[in-house]
Amino acid sequence: MKTVADVMTPAPIVVEVPGSRNDAINTMVRNNLTGLPVVRSSDGKLMGIVSRRDIFRKLDEDQLSLIMKKDCITIGPDATLAEAARILSDKRIHRLPVIEGGRLVGIVTPTDILREVRNMKTDMKAEDVIRTTCVTAYEGDPLTYIVSAMRISDVAAVPVLDANGDLTGILTDRDLFSDQISDAEAAKKLGVEDPKLIGLRNVMPLFYTATEKYLANDKTVKDYMVPKPATVFRKTSLSEVARIMIVNDFGQVPVHGTKDELVGMIYDVDVLRAIIGAVE
């Protein structure tokens, strides 16, 4: 089996402490990242991990050292993919720093391992690995409500149902940003200092506007959801689920049953169970 060194991203982009929330946001924006390692400026030692969600959870905090996750789990480059997959899946994390000789040499993410799942033969199906309660939204829900609901539930995506309970769309933290922040002054308050980045989709989730300062009260879930989302059948193999996630850059996909009823959501970290099962 391949090792972590075979799939990791070497010399990952980092942000330094001491530093600010805006330092992290701008680094993520410029490099199209949702999170990154935090190192000490004096010697490059790994100090933690910071993600968009971490910033959202502590929106009023400016110091990066108080926002980041400290004592993060790490792995060595010689560890097997199964070891990395188990950590990412069990802990439901999306960034696993790779340490060698006390130095940060790389980072491994679920996407890195999904490529291996895509190419393997497995009997495991989507329904075998669904492990979280599915939080749904109604397409007529006010956007202000569902943003709060997603924050409280700590989910990055929700399937959207119509009045008949049928799946009609999906809303993710990507879709929430969209064109909400359209002027330079508003964006600057959120840490986006480069005017060229304003208005780009998937720059940051609207979660950063948790104060609802920039969130229009008349918008509904239907205004921002992705209609007719890609789905997988409950019996779809995990290798196929991995392929769909990679091709579409999805971190999650709704799962439906034989009558097109919504069964739940499958996440990238769930699909990694195929790697774990292959060695058990």
N, C-alpha and C positions, 0 to 999 in steps of 0.2 A: 504493500500500500504506500501511496505517496506520503511525504512528510509535509509539515507546515511550510518548510522552506521552499517546497515545490510550487506552492500556490499563493504565498503571501505577497503583499505589495512591499517591496523593499524601500528603505529610507522614506517613510511616510511623511506627509506634510504635517507639521505640528504648530502649536501655538505655545507661547512662553508665559511663565509666571516669574516675576510679577507682571500682571496684565489685567485687562478689563474685559467686560462682557462684549463691548464693541470690537475689541481685537479679535475675539473668537468668531463673532458674527461675520465680520468682514473677510476673515480667512476662509470661512465656510462658503461664503457667497462667491468669492473670487475663484474658488477651486471646485465649486459644485459638489460640496460635501455636506453631510448631515451631522458629522461629528468628527473629532480628531483628538489625538493624544496631546497631553499638556506636559511640557518639560520645563525644568528649571533653567533659567537663562544663564546662570553662572557655570553650569557644567553639563547641561543636556540630560540630566537624570529625569526619568519618567516620574511625574508627580500625580498623574490622574488622567481621566478622560472627560471630555465635555461634548455634549450633543445639543441639538436644538431643543430637545425635551428638557434637558437640565436647565437651560436658560429659561424656558417657559415656566418650569416649576418654581424658579426663584427670580421672577421677572423684575422685582424691585431691587435686586442685588447687582452691584456693578463690579465688584472684585471677582476676578476669575477664580481665585483660590477658594472662594466661598461658594462658587457655583458648581465647579467640577466635581466629579465622583473621585474620591480619594481611595487609596488602597485597592486599585482595580486589579482584577484577575489578569495574569499574564501567562504566556506559554513559551516554550523554547522552540527553536527552528527544527530540531530533530524529532519533535513530537509527531505522532501520526495524525492523519486527518480525522480519524475516529475520535481521538482525544480532543481535538479542537472542536469537532462537531458536537460532542457531548457537552462541552462547556457552554458553547453558544446556545445550544438547544435547551439545556437544563436551566441555565441562568437567564435565558431569553434576552441575551445581549447581542449587539451588532458590531462590536469592535473588540478584537482580542489582540493586544499588543504582544509583539514577539521580542523577547529579551535574550541576549546572548552576552555573557561576560559582564552583566550589569548594564549593558547598553541597549537602547531601543534600536532594533535592526529591521523591523518590519511590522506589519499589521495584517491580520487576517479577518475577513468578514464573511457573513453567510453567502454572499454572492460568489466569493472565491470557491467555496465548497459546492455550491449549487451546480457549477460547471462540471464537477465530477459526478454528481447525482444524475445530471442530464445524460451522461454518456454510459451509465451503468445499467445493468439489468436487475430489476428488483420486483418482487411480488407485492411489495407494500403499496397500498392505495391511499388516496387522500383521506378517506374516512378513518384510516388506522391511526392517523397522527393529529387529528383535530383535538386540541387540548384547552382551548379557552372559550369562555362564554361569549357568544356573539352579541355585541351591542348593535342595535339597528336604529335607523332614523326614518321618519316619515317625510316624504318629499315636500310636504307643506309646512314642516317645522320651521320656525324662525331660525335664521342662521345664528343669531346671538345665543339661542338656547342650545343648539347642537354643539357649538364651540365649547360651551361650558360643560356639556355632558361628556364630550370627548376628553376634556381635560380631567374631569373627575374620574372617569373610567380608565384613564391613561391608555387610550387606544389611538392609533394613528390613522385609522380608516373605519368607516361604517358602511355596511350595505344599506341602500335606501329602498324602502317599500312604498307602493302606492296604496290607495284606499282599500284595495282588495287583498292586500298583503303580498302582492307579487313583487319580485325583485325588479326594480326599474332603473337603478343606478348605483353608483358608489361615490362616496365622498372621502377624500384623503386630505392629509395636512398639506399636500402639494396644491390641491385645488382651492384651498381656502385663501391662499395668498392672492393669486390671480392679479387683478388690477385694483385691489383695495388701496394700495399705497401708490398714489399716482403723482404726488408732488415731492419735490426734493426735501422740503422741510420736514414733512411727516416721515419720510424714509430715514432721514438723518437721525431722528429721535430713536429709531429702531436700530441704528448702527450701520445702515447701508449708506456709505459716504460717497460712493461712486455713482454719479447721475446716470451713467450708461446702464447701470444694473436695474434701475427703477422700472417697474412694469413687467420685468421678466417673470414668467411663471416658474414656480418651484425655486424661487430665490430663498424665501423663508416661509414657514407656515404662518398663517394669520394668528396662530397661537400667541405670537409676540404682542398682539394687540389685545391681550386678555382683559385690559381695562375697558375694552369696547370703545375706546376713544375714536378709533377710525372705522368702526364697524357699523354699517348702515342698518338701522332697525327694520327696514322694510324688505330686506332680502330674505329669501327662503332657501332651504336646502336645494330645491330644484334648480335655483339660479346658478349653483356652483358645482353640482354633482356631475360626474361623467355618466351619461345615459348609456343604457344597453352595455354594461361592462362585460369584459371577458370573464367567463366562469369555467369551473371544472366540475365534472361529474364526481360523485362520491367514490366511484370505482376507478377513477383515473389514476394511472400509475404515478408514483412520485417522480420518476424520471421525466414524464411528460409535464407534470406540474412544474418541475424545475426548468424545463425548456420554455414554457410559457412565461414564467417569471423573468427569465433572462432576456428573451426576445423583446418583451414589453417593458422591461425595467420596473417590474412590480415587486413589492415587498409582501403582498398579500393578494389572495384571490377568493371570491365567494365560491362556496361549494353548494351544488344543488343535487336533489335526489331524482328518482325516476319520474316524478310528476312535475319536475322543474321547481319543486318547493325548495326554499332556502334551508340548507342543513347547517351551515356555519361558515366560518372563515378559516382558511389555512394560510399560515404565515411562513416566510422563508426559513425561520428557525425550526419550524415543525418539519419541513421537508428534509432537513439534515438528519432526521431519524433514519433515513434510508442508509446512510453511511454507517451509523451506529449499529443498525440491525444486521448489516453485512458482515460484521466481525463478532457478533454475539452468538 
